[in-house]
Amino acid sequence: MVFTPGHDAQRIQASVQRREVKAIYHYTAITNLPSILREGGLLSRDQMNAKGILYLGHGWGRPGKEQELEDYICCGFVPHWGMLRKEREPQAVLELTPDLIWRHGTIFCPGNSASNEFNLEMLRDMNTVEAFDAMFDNPDTSFPIPYQCEVMVYRKIPLGHLRATHFQTTEDREYGVALMRDALQEPNVRERLREVLPIRALVTPRLYPPEMRA
């Protein structure tokens, strides 16, 4: 997938660099990791449904929001602790490169996209540096207010943007690594991913809510 900058990419990139935003994050059930490898990256719900991929998803606020925002992959400047607390299955936190912020199709949500105050009609034009900067309370910070502000990436995030896969515990890491190792043994998967392997798998409790830490 060729990287195509958005129409305001130069100004957004300058803001990202000034703020020293080093990564954005997306969390997913550990059981989703094999399909992410098979597909060569993260896919939006629309893309997964079109391909018939089975996945363990999460709620998105009011009924119908999953369809309204089905073309987007939600990421944050920090992991979404409020949502992670609600998950019942072990979760992996994926650390992604910040250039996704100024990629074509990316939009910004100044809060939790599951909230009723946000819908696609109001978010689709939130793709400028003004919309990006509005998620922060000063020109230099890398921490958004509220922390649930989202970077919503359009349709697919290729694995070339994955810096590391983080796990809450050593046991979760062993589970996730075993699932990924099995997927890499499937025909053609390792060959297709040779340029992005190996994938870093780290135990990083600080990315998870305090009460979830081992």
Beta strands, then each sheet from edge to edge (+ up, - down):
strand 1: 24-29
strand 2: 41-43
strand 3: 72-76
strand 4: 91-96
strand 5: 107-109
strand 6: 150-154
strand 7: 156-158
strand 8: 162-167
strand 9: 201-203
sheet 1: 1+ 4- 8+ 9+
sheet 2: 2+ 7-
sheet 3: 3+ 6- 5+
end
